[in-house]
C-alpha cells in the first residue's frame, strides 16, 4: 500500500499564516498536478479548512476519527478545487497513545498522495504528533519571536534525528520593510535563521491586504489566492512553494520506482547530516532521481545547493561549452551569472574552465537566448529564477563519477578546497 507524503505546517506563535499556507498550498498542489490526491486537515478549532473546501452539508466524520482506532476510509471527503479535506472538530481529545503513534496510523491509512496537517499555535500532543508524522515540516516565521520559538519544534525532530525535514518559511513579510537602509526584514530573517543552522527557503510569503481580505467579509467562505488574488506577488510565491514541495515528493506511478526511491532515501542515512544539507535528489534537467549510479556533481555557491546531473543530461545541457584546449574529462566547469541590471537588461552567463587544482584555463561568454534547457537547469541548480539572479557561481564536475564516492567525506573535503581555489582564481582575474 502506498502511504501518504505528510506535510506539517507548524509554529508555536500565532498569526504567522499557518492556516493560510496549509490551505493555499493544497490548492496550488492540486492545480499543478490534477491527478495527485491532496488532502488537508487541521488540529486547530477555527474551521478555516471547512470554510475553504466544504461542499454541501457537513460530513458525519471529522478529523477526530483520525485519533481513534477505527477505519480511516471515510474521514476525507472531496471538497472545492478537487482537494480532499477532513472536517474540523471543536473539541479534540488526545488519545492514550504516544505522539509517535500518529505516524503509524497515517501510514496504515487509506490516504495516498499528499496530506497537509495544519497545527495549533502551541506545542501540545497534536502538534508533536504532526511533527513526528511529517516527511516535510514548514515553519512560518514573520519576526524574531517566531524564529526563537522554532527551536522547540526543532528539538522534537532532533530527538528522533529528523531535523533535516524542517524548513523555515519567512511569512507575512512586508517587502518594503527594512531594518536599515541596506537590510530588508526577510533578508534578516533568512540570515538569522541560517546563523542558527536552520534550513531556510529561498523565497518568502508577502504580507498582502488583498490576501488577508479573502478570509473576511460578508461571506462565510474563504477564497484561495489562486482564484481571487492572482495579480498579487503572493500568487507567484505560493506557486514556488508548491513546486518546492513537489520536488520533495516522489511522483512515481509504480511500486518498483517507489521501492527504488525508498532505497535511495535509505542510502542517504549513511551520508553525514552536514553533507546532506541542501542536497537535491533530482537531476536539474529531467527532474528524475539522480542519486544512483554515476553523475556530474554540481554546487551553487550562494544557496549551497548541490546535486547531480545524469551523464546524458549533462551532455545535452553543456554540449558545445567545452573548448578544444580544455580537457573536459578532468576539468571543473565554473559558471558565473551576472543578473539583469548589473551589466545589461538580460543575464550574462560566462563559462570558465578550471583544472583540478582550481587554476583558470579558459573563459567564454555563453548566449542564453534560445537555450531553454540550459536556462531551466541553471534555475534548478540555484533554486531561483534567472530574473532574480545577482552574482552567482555554479561549479560542475565534468567527470561523471559514482555518486557514493563523490558524497564521501574525503571527496567532500577535496571539493571544498577546489571550489575555494576556483573562486579565488576568478576573483584575481576580475571575473567574479
HELIX and SHEET records of a PDB file:
HELIX    1   1 UNK A   18  UNK A   32  1                                  15    
HELIX    2   2 UNK A   48  UNK A   53  1                                   6    
HELIX    3   3 UNK A   63  UNK A   67  5                                   5    
HELIX    4   4 UNK A   80  UNK A   82  5                                   3    
HELIX    5   5 UNK A  101  UNK A  107  1                                   7    
HELIX    6   6 UNK A  125  UNK A  133  1                                   9    
HELIX    7   7 UNK A  144  UNK A  158  1                                  15    
HELIX    8   8 UNK A  163  UNK A  165  5                                   3    
HELIX    9   9 UNK A  185  UNK A  195  1                                  11    
HELIX   10  10 UNK A  209  UNK A  213  1                                   5    
HELIX   11  11 UNK A  225  UNK A  228  1                                   4    
HELIX   12  12 UNK A  233  UNK A  248  1                                  16    
HELIX   13  13 UNK A  255  UNK A  268  1                                  14    
HELIX   14  14 UNK A  273  UNK A  276  1                                   4    
HELIX   15  15 UNK A  311  UNK A  318  1                                   8    
HELIX   16  16 UNK A  372  UNK A  382  1                                  11    
HELIX   17  17 UNK A  386  UNK A  388  5                                   3    
HELIX   18  18 UNK A  403  UNK A  406  1                                   4    
HELIX   19  19 UNK A  409  UNK A  428  1                                  20    
SHEET    1   A 8 UNK A  76  UNK A  78  0                                        
SHEET    2   A 8 UNK A  84  UNK A  86 -1                                        
SHEET    3   A 8 UNK A  38  UNK A  42  1                                        
SHEET    4   A 8 UNK A 114  UNK A 118  1                                        
SHEET    5   A 8 UNK A   5  UNK A   9  1                                        
SHEET    6   A 8 UNK A 136  UNK A 141  1                                        
SHEET    7   A 8 UNK A 166  UNK A 173  1                                        
SHEET    8   A 8 UNK A 205  UNK A 206  1                                        
SHEET    1   B 6 UNK A 306  UNK A 309  0                                        
SHEET    2   B 6 UNK A 294  UNK A 300 -1                                        
SHEET    3   B 6 UNK A 391  UNK A 397 -1                                        
SHEET    4   B 6 UNK A 332  UNK A 338 -1                                        
SHEET    5   B 6 UNK A 348  UNK A 354 -1                                        
SHEET    6   B 6 UNK A 360  UNK A 366 -1                                        
SHEET    1   C 3 UNK A 306  UNK A 309  0                                        
SHEET    2   C 3 UNK A 294  UNK A 300 -1                                        
SHEET    3   C 3 UNK A 401  UNK A 402 -1                                        
END                                                                             
